[in-house]
Amino acid sequence: ARVDKGGHKHFMSKEIAEQPRVIGEAVRHYLSDDGNAVALPGDLDFTQIDRMTMVACGTAYYACLTAKYWFEQLAQMPVEVDIASEFRYREPPIPARTVALFVSQSGETADTLAALRYCDGKADKILSVVNVPESSIARESDLALPILAGAEIGVASTKAFTCQLTVLLMMALKAAEQRGTLTPERLSDLLSALRALPNTLNTALEQDGNIANAARKLSEASDVLFLGRGLMYPLALEGALKLKEISYIHAEAYASGELKHGPIALIDKHLPVVVMAPRDGLFDKTVSNMQEVLARGGKVMLVTDAEGTVEAAGDAWQTITLPAIDPVLSPILYAVPAQLLAYHTAVAKGTDVDQPRNLAKSVTVE
Ligand code: G6P
C-alpha cells in the first residue's frame, strides 16, 4: 500500500506524531492477554544465558546502547554493544552462553547482516529486532521480534527508534522476571508505566509549539552539544545524530560526567547545550553539570519533567517540560523532544527533511 503524509508537511513529522499509537500497539503485542506479564514469542530462557552482544548501525546502535543499561540494571545481565562495521572486522571471540542480538529497522543493512553471519554457529542464539519481518536479518535469525512501527519513510529514523526501545525494554523486563532480579511489585509498576506510555507521549507531543520556538533559535547555531547521564547518554547521542542528519548543524553528545574532560573548553555564549535531565537518581549531578555550563556563559536548553523544572530551570536559556515518568522509561519519552528539536531546526533552515543530502534510508552496500 502507498503511504502518504496524512496531512503532515513531511513524513518525519507524521512519523513522530504516530508514536503514541504504534508504541501502544507494540506494548499490547508483547503483553500477555491479561496485560500483567511480558509474553515473547519462542522459548527464550534468559536464565540459560550469561551475556548478550548487541550489534547495529546508526540510530539502531543507540537503541542497543540504551538497552545495555536496561539489561544490566533490570536483569543483571552483562551486555556488550558494538557498531556493526567494527564488530565484523574485529572478529571478536564469542564465549559460551552468549546470545547475539541485531537491531535494524530495514533488516537489510549490509554491515549488520555481515555481523549476524559472523555470529552464526558461534552464538547460542541469534535474535533480531526488526521493522521488516521478511527482511534478510529477520530470516537469518533464530528468532526475529517485529517492532510493529509500520512503514518508516523519513530517512531520519523516529518511530522505529522508539518502537525498538519499547521492544528491547520489554525483553529486558522478561529477562528480569525470569532471572528474578526485580520484585513482582516493581515489575508490575513498570508494566503499568508501559501501558500508560501512549498517553504520556501524547502529552509530550503537546510541547511541539514550544519546541518549534526553541528550534528557531537553535537553527542559528553552528555547533550544538548534547549532554546526558545514564539512560540519557545514549539519548543525547541520538539527539545529536538527528540534528546533524537533517539540519546539517554540527552536533555532538557527551556523557555529562565527561564534560570536564574536554568539551567544557568549548563552552561560550555561542554554543547551545541541550541537557536531558529527567528526575532520576542522577538528576542532581546533571543539574550541577548544567551549572558548570551556565557559569561559563553557555546557553542551556533544559529538557526535564515538571517537578524538576522548578528549582533547576532558573537560568536556562530555554526549557522544554515533559510529563513525569518512571525514569526507566525516560529514553522513550525524551526521544520525542529530541526528534522535534531536530525536525523544527531543519524546517527553520529549509533543508530537505525527509531526504537529507548524502544519506540513504537503508545502506545495503558497504
Ligand atoms: C542508515 C539510516 C539510519 C539508520 C541506519 C541503520 O544510516 O539513515 O536512519 O539508523 O541506516 O539502519 P537499519 O535499517 O539497520 O536500522
Residues whose N, C-alpha, C, O or C-beta is under 5 A from the ligand:
A	BS01	G6P	C57 G58 T59 A60 V103 S104 Q105 S106 G107 T109 V155 A156 S157 L359 A360 K361 S362 V363
